[in-house]
Structures are given as C-alpha cells and as structure tokens.
Amino acid sequence: LWLPRLAPPYRVHLGIVIALLMAAGLQVLLYRTVAGYEMRAAGANPQAARVAGIDVGRRLLLALMLSGGLAGLAGAIEVSAMTRRLYEHFSPGWGFTAIAVGLLGRLSPAGVVLAAFFFGALDAGSNAMQRVAGVSSVLVSIIQATVILFLVTLERIHWLRGTPSPSGD
C-alpha cells in the first residue's frame, strides 16, 4: 500500500493528515479522559499518583504502548509514502530528533505538532541552504542543539528558583 502525495511535485503526502489526526486524538485522550489524566499524573509524580489510587504501572505501560505504536506508524508512513521500500538504515536518526521535538513541544500533542513543523522546516531548508548559499547543512543540527540546550537551561533556572516553568508544570 502506497500513500498518495497531496501535492505531486512536492513531498507532501497523506501521512501528514494521519499525523495530525493522531495528534488530535492524543490531545483528546490526554486532556479529556480519565485515562489521560492518570497517564499524565503517573508520569509527573508516580508516588503522588500511587497515593491517589492510580495504577502507575498500568498507566505507564499504556503510555509506552501508545508511543511505540505511534513510532511504528510513523515508520510505516515513511516507508509507504516516501521510500516505498524498506531497507537497512532508512532512518537518519529521526528517533533522536523526535526526542528533541517532544522537548520543544513541551510533551503536549499540539506543541509537538508545532515543534515538528519547525524542525521539519529546518531540515528541509538545510539542503536548499547548502545548495544555494554554500552553508553546511550541519548548521541545522547546531541550531537544533542550541534550542534544546536553551530550553533545558530555562527549565533548570525555573526549577532552581521554585517558580512555575513556562509549560505550567
């Protein structure tokens, strides 16, 4: 099964619609259901969640299965829409990029969508930047690393001061 392209001269395909639907579904699950509340509570403070009567192991297992399933779906979309074949090492480190996207998106589905578009634009622009301006595409990795270090530093400063972080945690 091959996923169709939405704008044939470009690489935009049906996978983006699937990803947006999955993000919307996760937003509803995490912020509008009891299971989502319990998953967030178990992840934020397992001891407090346990005291509140939440089965922490079960909720963390559910989160693990959901994230693994979504990662598998992302890989299946990449294979069925872009490469149209499975070969060894077809991913150039997207798992590590996904961690950075999750950090930048503050671990919320809506934030992750915005962060993914930001990192995707950086990645897509890096090739054109290298061709047109002669600037190394490695600069994009440096920009991504700088964003991550800035966010981690900002979070640490808020933690040390005891003030709420921008994410509201």
C-alpha positions as CSV (number, residue, x, y, z in Angstrom):
1,L,0.0,0.0,0.0
2,W,1.4,3.3,-1.0
3,L,0.2,6.6,0.5
4,P,-0.7,9.2,-2.2
5,R,1.0,12.5,-2.4
6,L,-1.2,15.5,-1.8
7,A,0.8,17.9,-4.0
8,P,2.6,15.8,-6.6
9,P,5.7,17.9,-7.3
10,Y,6.3,18.2,-3.6
11,R,7.0,15.5,-1.0
12,V,3.8,16.3,1.0
13,H,1.7,13.1,1.3
14,L,-1.3,11.7,3.2
15,G,0.9,10.9,6.1
16,I,0.6,14.5,7.3
17,V,-3.1,14.1,7.6
18,I,-2.7,10.9,9.5
19,A,-0.2,12.5,11.9
20,L,-2.5,15.5,12.5
21,L,-5.4,13.2,13.2
22,M,-3.3,11.1,15.6
23,A,-2.2,14.3,17.4
24,A,-5.8,15.5,17.7
25,G,-6.8,12.1,19.1
26,L,-4.0,12.2,21.6
27,Q,-4.9,15.7,22.7
28,V,-8.4,14.5,23.4
29,L,-7.2,11.3,25.1
30,L,-4.6,13.1,27.3
31,Y,-6.7,16.1,28.3
32,R,-10.3,15.0,28.2
33,T,-10.3,11.4,29.6
34,V,-9.7,9.8,33.0
35,A,-7.1,7.5,31.4
36,G,-5.2,10.5,30.0
37,Y,-5.3,12.3,33.4
38,E,-4.0,9.2,35.1
39,M,-1.2,8.8,32.5
40,R,-0.1,12.4,33.0
41,A,-0.3,12.1,36.8
42,A,1.7,8.8,36.7
43,G,4.4,10.5,34.5
44,A,4.6,13.7,36.5
45,N,4.7,12.2,40.0
46,P,4.4,8.4,40.4
47,Q,4.4,8.5,44.2
48,A,1.5,11.0,44.4
49,A,-0.4,9.1,41.7
50,R,0.0,5.9,43.6
51,V,-1.3,7.6,46.8
52,A,-4.3,8.8,44.8
53,G,-5.1,5.3,43.8
54,I,-3.8,5.3,40.3
55,D,-2.3,2.0,39.0
56,V,1.0,3.7,37.9
57,G,2.5,0.6,36.2
58,R,-0.6,0.1,34.1
59,R,-0.8,3.7,33.0
60,L,2.9,3.8,32.2
61,L,2.6,0.6,30.2
62,L,-0.3,2.2,28.3
63,A,1.8,5.3,27.5
64,L,4.7,3.0,26.4
65,M,2.4,1.0,24.1
66,L,0.9,4.2,22.6
67,S,4.2,5.8,22.0
68,G,5.7,2.6,20.5
69,G,2.6,2.2,18.3
70,L,2.9,5.8,17.1
71,A,6.6,5.4,16.3
72,G,5.8,2.3,14.3
73,L,3.1,4.1,12.5
74,A,5.5,6.9,11.7
75,G,8.0,4.5,10.2
76,A,5.2,2.7,8.2
77,I,4.1,6.1,6.8
78,E,7.7,6.9,5.8
79,V,8.1,3.6,4.1
80,S,4.7,3.6,2.3
81,A,4.8,7.2,1.3
82,M,8.4,8.2,0.6
83,T,10.9,5.4,0.1
84,R,8.2,2.8,-0.9
85,R,10.6,0.1,0.2
86,L,12.2,-1.0,3.4
87,Y,15.9,-1.1,3.5
88,E,18.5,-1.1,6.3
89,H,19.2,2.2,8.0
90,F,16.4,4.1,6.2
91,S,16.1,6.5,9.2
92,P,18.9,9.1,9.5
93,G,18.3,9.5,13.3
94,W,14.6,10.5,13.4
95,G,14.2,8.9,16.8
96,F,16.7,11.3,18.3
97,T,15.0,14.2,16.5
98,A,11.7,13.1,17.9
99,I,13.0,13.4,21.4
100,A,14.0,17.0,20.7
101,V,10.6,17.7,19.1
102,G,8.9,16.3,22.2
103,L,11.1,18.6,24.4
104,L,10.4,21.6,22.3
105,G,6.7,20.8,22.2
106,R,6.6,20.5,26.0
107,L,5.3,17.0,25.6
108,S,1.8,18.1,24.5
109,P,0.4,16.9,21.2
110,A,-0.4,20.4,20.0
111,G,3.0,21.6,20.9
112,V,4.7,18.6,19.3
113,V,2.9,19.4,16.0
114,L,4.3,22.9,16.1
115,A,7.7,21.8,17.0
116,A,7.7,19.1,14.3
117,F,6.8,21.7,11.7
118,F,9.7,23.9,13.0
119,F,12.2,21.0,12.9
120,G,10.9,19.8,9.6
121,A,11.3,23.3,8.1
122,L,14.8,23.5,9.4
123,D,15.6,20.1,7.9
124,A,14.0,20.8,4.6
125,G,15.7,24.2,4.4
126,S,19.2,22.8,5.2
127,N,19.5,21.1,1.9
128,A,18.5,24.2,0.0
129,M,20.7,26.3,2.2
130,Q,23.7,24.1,1.3
131,R,23.0,24.2,-2.4
132,V,22.2,27.9,-2.7
133,A,24.3,29.6,-0.1
134,G,27.1,27.1,0.3
135,V,26.4,26.9,4.1
136,S,26.9,23.4,5.6
137,S,23.7,21.6,6.4
138,V,25.3,20.7,9.8
139,L,24.3,24.2,10.9
140,V,20.8,22.9,11.3
141,S,22.0,20.4,13.8
142,I,23.7,23.1,15.7
143,I,20.6,25.2,15.7
144,Q,18.5,22.3,17.0
145,A,21.0,21.6,19.7
146,T,21.1,25.2,20.7
147,V,17.3,25.3,21.0
148,I,17.4,22.1,23.2
149,L,20.1,23.5,25.4
150,F,18.3,26.8,25.8
151,L,15.1,25.0,26.8
152,V,16.8,22.7,29.3
153,T,18.7,25.7,30.8
154,L,15.4,27.7,31.1
155,E,13.7,24.8,32.7
156,R,16.6,24.4,35.2
157,I,16.5,28.1,36.1
158,H,12.8,27.9,36.8
159,W,13.3,24.8,38.9
160,L,16.1,26.3,41.0
161,R,14.0,29.5,41.6
162,G,11.0,27.5,42.5
163,T,8.9,29.4,40.0
164,P,6.5,27.6,37.6
165,S,8.0,26.8,34.3
166,P,6.5,28.2,31.0
167,S,4.9,24.8,30.4
168,G,2.9,25.3,33.6
169,D,4.4,22.2,35.4
